[in-house]
């Protein structure tokens, strides 16, 4: 056999193969390149199209970012879709819940929540009282804060989940159980107990909602000129130049920053979701649940913010006519029930594991 033939079948030397260190270095470079490309695309889209207030788009951003950050981390990159499927299913469930109450045949509650709030506040309606005294013709600086707090409901849980997914899988699993459990419990209640929010009650009269309709025509008009302020009650005083009817104003703060695309996107999103899903307030329940979940997992100096978050959220929801106070109380109660149920589940699972 010739020398050429022998060299062609000679075994490859070890030095010709990439070492584990060299392979790890290449994967690390690939990971940073992927993360850089991902960040560039997200920044570019944010500059050209605005912030990702749409939860579906935010979920895409987070999942693609996690895939990029997982390159070189073993099989972790393949787990992104599987692990984040529960969040996608919750969003799908929200879309399906819009007509669930009609399908089941449950009438919408229009009067009970307003009567409950008046009973708790000695005849006063909190939403009306707040808009009488605080609503100005144009949004003040603090409405930027409450608009941001309101929108955090659509962003913060997914950001927390993304950080936990990268840092601690067991903590991430605990958070997913809380998020999915709370959302599914609320969606079930929405189907069985549909309830109209204050902004809708301000647009409708008792005659408009006879029989408990879920989407009467009055919901889609302005509250201006509705007799006696509709089911919510009329405003007796106003600030100079402010409208003398109750308005749905949770997105006004974005106009202060000229983020009109964000306001339009919020209006579009609000029009596409279940409009009679007021009991319980999932905004209130989720903000309280996030604060409770993070309480023992963050530094002590974060705790004042964890207390302030659900409180500011509660003010936002009532002032902006998104929820009654009774909705908030029921949202907090649901969060407490879900947290307690999950705590007992975890305790039983640990005891079962210890006996094996």
Secondary structure, 3 states (H helix, E strand, C coil): CCHHHHHHCCCCCHHHCCCHHHHHHHHHHHHHHHHHHHHHHHHHHHHHHCCCCCHHHHHHHHHHHHHHHCCCCHHHHHHHHHHHHHHHHHHHHHHHHCCHHHHHCCCCECCHHHHHHHHHCCCCCHHHHHHHHHCCCCCCHHHHHHHHHHHHCCCHHHHHHHHHHHHCHHHHHHHHHHHHHHHHHHHHHHHHCCECCHHHHCCCCCHHHCCCCCCCHHHHCCCCCCHHHCCCCCCCCCCCCCCCCCCCCCCHHHHHCCCHHHHHHHHHHHHHCCCCECCCCHHHHHHHHHHHHHCCCCCHHHHHHHHHHHHHHHHHHHHCCCCCHHHHHHHHHHHHHHHHHHHHHHHHHHHHHHHC
